């Protein structure tokens, strides 16, 4: 029952609105004639709006066509330039460069015999006797610089101080 009531109210509202719209559409007022100047010709445009001039067509060329033409021209230029290249000479230069690089790599390889020879020469240059004399002289100088009497007196003083503290602690307990 509520659906039919809604439908009735909807029709009551929609009917006057539809009547008003229809009345405005069929009324003969001046607003419909304002566009007469624009509508006096059929939907086909007049010839005066069309230009058959080729310059206008070239100006109106699409961007894609223009870009394709420029791309084709660029490709022709590249093909002409590539035809002038001496590919045999380039190949020879690349091979020569690779051969030079291989020769340098061969020169840089490590030869174990040469390395052993260099190590042996370095060891021969080390004079073990001279090194031992230097070590002995350094130890002797260090021993001469040490004052054993002073060290002994410092040790005795430390022992005496420790005994004094220990005796004081014993007396406190």
RAGIMO-V334389 format. One record per pair of residues at least 24 apart in sequence whose C-alpha atoms are under 10 Angstrom apart, sorted by the first residue. I is the first residue (numbers start at 1). GAP is how many residues later the second one is. Records with the same first field share a line. If there is no record, write none. Layout:
# RAGIMO-V334389
I = GAP + GAP
This chain:
# RAGIMO-V334389
none
